[in-house]
Amino acid sequence: MQSTYRTSPHACYSIAWSPFHPHRLAVAGAANFGLVGNGRLLTLSPQGIDQAFSTQDGLYDVAWNELHENQVVGGSGDGSIKLWDLTVPDYPIRNWHEHGREVFSVDWSNLQKDLFCSSSWDGSIKLFTPDRPASLLTIPAAQTCTYAALWSPHQPGVVASCASSGLLTLFDLRVPNLPSSTAPTPGPTAPATPALAVPASPGELLTLDWNKYMPHVIATSGVDKNIRIWDTRMVGQGGSVGGVCTGSLAGHQYAIRKIQWSSHRADVISSAGYDMTCRIWTTQPSSPGSSSQLYVHNAHTEFVVGCAWSFFDEDVLATCSWDQSVHIFRPPFPPPRR
Amino acid sequence: MRSSLGVAPDLPTASSPPAVSWERREVYARSASSDSVRDLGEVRKMRMRSTGDGVVIFKMAQSRLSQLTSQISTSLGVGKAKLLIPYDNDVVIVAAKRSAITKAKKGGFKDTCPEEILSGVLRAVYTSVNLDPSLIEDVAVGNVLPPGGGASAARMASLHAGIPNTTAVNTLNRQCSSGLAAVNQIANEIKTGQIDIGIGAGVESMTKGFGPQSLPTEWSEAVLSNQEAADCLIPMGITSENVAKEYRISREAQDAFAASSFHKAAEAQQAGKFREEIIPLQVKWIDPKTEEEKIMLVEADDGIRGGVTAESLAKLKPAFAKDGTTHAGNASQVSDGAAAVLLARRSVAKKLGLPILGKFVAAVAVGVPPRIMGIGPAAAIPKVLQKVGISKDDVDFYEINEAFASQAVMSVESIGIPFEKVNPVGGAIALGHPLGATGARQIATGFSQAKKTGARIFVTSMCIGSGMGMAAVFVNEQ
């Protein structure tokens, strides 16, 4: 499987594999590089572009419903979040307009499959369930842009987020008295106290991901061009600050926009960045001296802003870029040691 | 598969109007046929038609663009901007003064006890800003060699300096970084709210203290069985040779660095650039020729030598190993001197109308292998820069202690700092290195030089015997 899809005239912003169909993908895109203009949700299959839905403002992230094979949620530049059913043409079946600014990430929980969360440049993280017309919970996560919020794939109710302050923050929704508000973004609020705050970067943190095999391991990256691996085993009752940096991967020449751990290998992570490359790394090089960088995909001709590992085909990666293309390929690196 | 949701899937709810109007969809269909990105101006016109509010959209696009630009600019400029903002709870430097640094056993302070030099600088920092000394809550003094940790001597110096007995005093010893460690201690006390105003200082009389008497006569064999523990006893000169060998710092590079230190210091001294930071002190001095006791005003560093060149240094014999590269001319001088830094919380300084030289941002100490202790700054500087979120290029100049040219060159090269940014008025090779005083001395020098050049951010750093390094970041606001 090695293919390229054109998404013209929309720059891609994010890509996600269907958890139900091995070869189905959803792509979020936006006209004019997302600065101004429409957004576009596309679904891709081996036959090409399956379906397309338009939005008023740029679409910045997508996530598949973990319970319904035909539902996709998307976060838009106007602060709205839309849920589409692929069997229903043209319009989303739900629209939540609660965020005050650009919604930059949406993530569906694979443990509590009725929940998804969003994060926005307004600083907040919101929790939604498709049945409800309003959000279930608003966490004022940061006073600055919260670029991403992701559910832990291991523990229900734990959300990690990263913000332009350089902080990686973990919120444990099981802890009572989590400072929150259900009102739709009441202006600047004092940030909620996270279960753990990790000063992970001197610059803006644009992306993070939970390791799929090691419950305490989170990778972060952003403007400082380094991917840092964190052991977050210090999660306490709230208010703890710390985290142990167990590794750092350097090589990108500009900021990194998206990282994702492999679905199949605990030590492999991919990163997409403004240097127009997607790189694949291992945190456990075969020998101490050898490079941790396994492969550089440099076929894109614009910022690479999304990357996603297939759930069904081992070592198959999809990348998407502002060059209005999606690449799906199997990076040539050694088979896993077993 | 149809949606199983409770809402009718094909009917948007009242609160969710159609995402795209039909008019807009036509526009989209037209443009979708073209492969090129649509013209931004056209889109703006379209948006203005459909929403009637082009200004808002233009502002939104601008804000998205600036967000993006900040992400791809290579320097982490945000960190620097954040650093320069004055906050009311900042720890600020109100005054920083030093004594002259004089040659041990020969120079101006050869007959002066360290507590007297210390008293001089303590008095100078608070009188120079007309501060009521009873408002000073704590004094920390870094010193390395004095017996008993210099604890009583420092307390005596503080009392003699006119600071009342209600002000607390302690000494501390983190070897060559003691002066900085003392400032760091006071800064942290201010940060945590334990005190509002304090003095971090450092002093050393290497005339009185330097030599075998400053070391214990025996060591535990059990502890010495640990190789790194045993390495802590390697003479400093040998650690310098180790650094030179391991990192291939040539004799020529060291001599050139040392000559440049002498040259810069001599030039600065001639131009009167040290006058502002130095407090002249009147002390007794015995003329070695006539053995006559005189009163002497010590107001200038006496270790600085003009006319030193790399060629003249090349003639000196290595001091520690026959095939070595370290010698008297490219190592720090053995000296006497003291320095003091008056710190306060910004809100308190403003309330009292005290001058503010700048702010103390952060300091870190790190460990390195004891056998190559000189590489301390190479480890400490990147760490402190990372902590405060700035890059090495955001720093206008560095005061890196020149314990030895070998380790200074290694540190500067390994971090990748241009040599022009290092020790603009010379360092310990030319000025001298009174161990406990150096950390505070660099701060006094840093602020006085930053005032002249308008530099905004500077870093001070030094290596530390037994294998450590310390570095601190300061913002100049003069």
Chai-1 contact restraints between the chains, C-beta under 6 A:
chainA,res_idxA,chainB,res_idxB,connection_type,confidence,min_distance_angstrom,max_distance_angstrom,comment,restraint_id
A,S8,B,D35,contact,1.0,0.0,6.0,A-B,restraint_1
A,P9,B,V37,contact,1.0,0.0,6.0,A-B,restraint_2
A,N32,B,L40,contact,1.0,0.0,6.0,A-B,restraint_3
A,N32,B,V43,contact,1.0,0.0,6.0,A-B,restraint_4
A,L35,B,A61,contact,1.0,0.0,6.0,A-B,restraint_5
A,L35,B,R64,contact,1.0,0.0,6.0,A-B,restraint_6
A,L35,B,L65,contact,1.0,0.0,6.0,A-B,restraint_7
A,V36,B,V43,contact,1.0,0.0,6.0,A-B,restraint_8
A,V36,B,A61,contact,1.0,0.0,6.0,A-B,restraint_9
A,G37,B,V43,contact,1.0,0.0,6.0,A-B,restraint_10
A,S54,B,V20,contact,1.0,0.0,6.0,A-B,restraint_11
A,S54,B,Y28,contact,1.0,0.0,6.0,A-B,restraint_12
A,T55,B,A19,contact,1.0,0.0,6.0,A-B,restraint_13
A,Q56,B,A19,contact,1.0,0.0,6.0,A-B,restraint_14
A,Q56,B,V20,contact,1.0,0.0,6.0,A-B,restraint_15
A,N70,B,M1,contact,1.0,0.0,6.0,A-B,restraint_16
A,D85,B,S3,contact,1.0,0.0,6.0,A-B,restraint_17
A,D85,B,P9,contact,1.0,0.0,6.0,A-B,restraint_18
A,T87,B,R2,contact,1.0,0.0,6.0,A-B,restraint_19
A,V88,B,P9,contact,1.0,0.0,6.0,A-B,restraint_20
A,V88,B,D10,contact,1.0,0.0,6.0,A-B,restraint_21
A,Y91,B,P12,contact,1.0,0.0,6.0,A-B,restraint_22
A,I93,B,S3,contact,1.0,0.0,6.0,A-B,restraint_23
A,I93,B,P9,contact,1.0,0.0,6.0,A-B,restraint_24
A,N95,B,S16,contact,1.0,0.0,6.0,A-B,restraint_25
A,P130,B,L5,contact,1.0,0.0,6.0,A-B,restraint_26
A,P202,B,L76,contact,1.0,0.0,6.0,A-B,restraint_27
A,P202,B,G79,contact,1.0,0.0,6.0,A-B,restraint_28
A,P202,B,Q386,contact,1.0,0.0,6.0,A-B,restraint_29
A,P202,B,G389,contact,1.0,0.0,6.0,A-B,restraint_30
A,G203,B,L76,contact,1.0,0.0,6.0,A-B,restraint_31
A,V223,B,Q71,contact,1.0,0.0,6.0,A-B,restraint_32
A,Y254,B,I72,contact,1.0,0.0,6.0,A-B,restraint_33
A,A255,B,Q71,contact,1.0,0.0,6.0,A-B,restraint_34
A,A255,B,I72,contact,1.0,0.0,6.0,A-B,restraint_35
A,Y274,B,I72,contact,1.0,0.0,6.0,A-B,restraint_36
